Amino acid sequence: MEKEETKKYRAYFTFDMYIQEKYLIYEKITPIYGFPAILKDHEVVWDQTGTLYIEPVLPRIEKRKGKEVHGAVYIITEEEYKKVQKWYGRTKEGKEEEEKAYEERTIKVISYEEHTEKIEKELIIKREIKDIIVNIEEEIEGWIEEDNSSDEEEKQKIKDVIIVNANTFVLKQNDQIIKKGEQGNPSELYKRTLMEGADISMIDKEYKKKHIEALETYKTSFRQKIGLTCILLLRIPWILTSIALQIVKLTTIVKIGDQINNNLVILLYTYILQYLFGSGFKNEKQTKTTQYSNLMWKVIVTGTIG
């Protein structure tokens, strides 16, 4: 009788919409375990455009000393992890496709202290999981030395957590619309998804209050709704065309067409749409100019002032 092959596992850390396990299950990925965790010396920034005027910005993480990103770690099989790679634009071999915007990173995240005992019972006893868990004694010396800390309480605190070797995917800083250092406003739907995910994943309440609940969401004015209509008119015909081309397996034409369509949208937004219809990724300041502009477009489109 042949010996059953031992499964290999990966720790997948997520801080965006996939913080909700149900989105993994929709994709037929069933984690054997999940728990909240912290990525140190990083911060979530909202500076990458999604779909202008509707899903204005997407989050990414950036290195920032002293900051923290709280998210969820899911332990999944190697085969399931390949599905995750595919979402973010990897080939079957795990290589990056040139046109994709995500970067795969290997990171170390730490568990919440109150979850340590449960994680130890659920995971560390499983022999095949042990490669994911970092040797605490080796790691602690590096952390204390880096922080120039000799505080015994801090040392003990680090000993009371689980450190995990995890993988995550981060949007590259390649936005052609949002200027460096500028941030936008996420949609109400995206914020609500993060709020629900934070509750389900037992994210720290203070972190949730400060970094998720406090997010100001994108509020669409009348003229910005017209801007959205323009974007959809530019996008939808090509989306339908690309679906037809994919069916007949003309993938090279689809890739070229995607690039042309994206550049066209960026060009029109940069030089025309944002001036006529306002920002597609952040809330407008309520000035007399924006108020008069909204009123003007309402009269033009509806024929009424009310």
Order of alpha helices (4+ residues) and beta strands (2+ residues): beta-alpha-beta-beta-alpha-beta-alpha-alpha-alpha-beta-alpha-alpha-alpha-alpha-alpha-alpha
